[in-house]
Amino acid sequence: MTEISPTPSQRPSPVLLIFLLLPILGIVAALLMVIQSERQQNPDVLDLPAELERRAAALMNYTAPSFAVTDLEGTPVSLDEYQGRVVFLNFWTTDCPPCVRELPAFAQFASEQGETGAAVLTVNMGESAEMVRDFFVKIDVQGLRVAMDTDLVVGTQYGIIARPVTYVIDGEGIVRAMKAGEITIEEMDDYVEQLRIEEES
């Protein structure tokens, strides 16, 4: 069978292609300029990991900011209660998927550590106690103590601009590490072991 080649009239004109591509290239260039401008004006928005690290660095190796709020049951809660224990201070909300995924890990870790091991104190940011209680029933998570940061005062003290964020505080109340994003039981075990090794050395 003979292959039929397109006639010159069927081939698109190179000049026409150039004219068709120019507007697209212009739009792409404009978008890049807008993104660059936003990055310069709002670095917190477009570079969250770097900003979180910067804020965490301001707390690292210093005494963890103190706070006094109530927990999910309305009982006063503060960091002073955990003196002598490693504390995983976790900031979260119910509408944050990685926060939700790590809550069962926190519950399991807290259960394994018992009353004398490392402690977990989760800080719910800006939601009501009723909403959080209903949420825990829905996802079937039990045994976690939740500090209610209704007015976002605690989150502001710790420079929270994204969720989840977990601070690791040693038994002397010193901030030793920060994990932005979902944390695992294995990572929590590693933090505790590392602090133990440092204390013994």
Secondary structure by P-SEA (a helix, b strand, c coil): cccccccccccccaaaaaaaaaaaaaaaaaaaaaaaaaaaaccccccaaaaaaaaaaaacccccbbbbbbccccccccccccccbbbbbbbbccccaaaaaaaaaaaaaaaaaccccbbbbbbbccccaaaaaaaaaaaccccbbbbbcccaaaaaaaccccccbbbbbcccccccccccccccaaaaaaaaaaaaaaaac
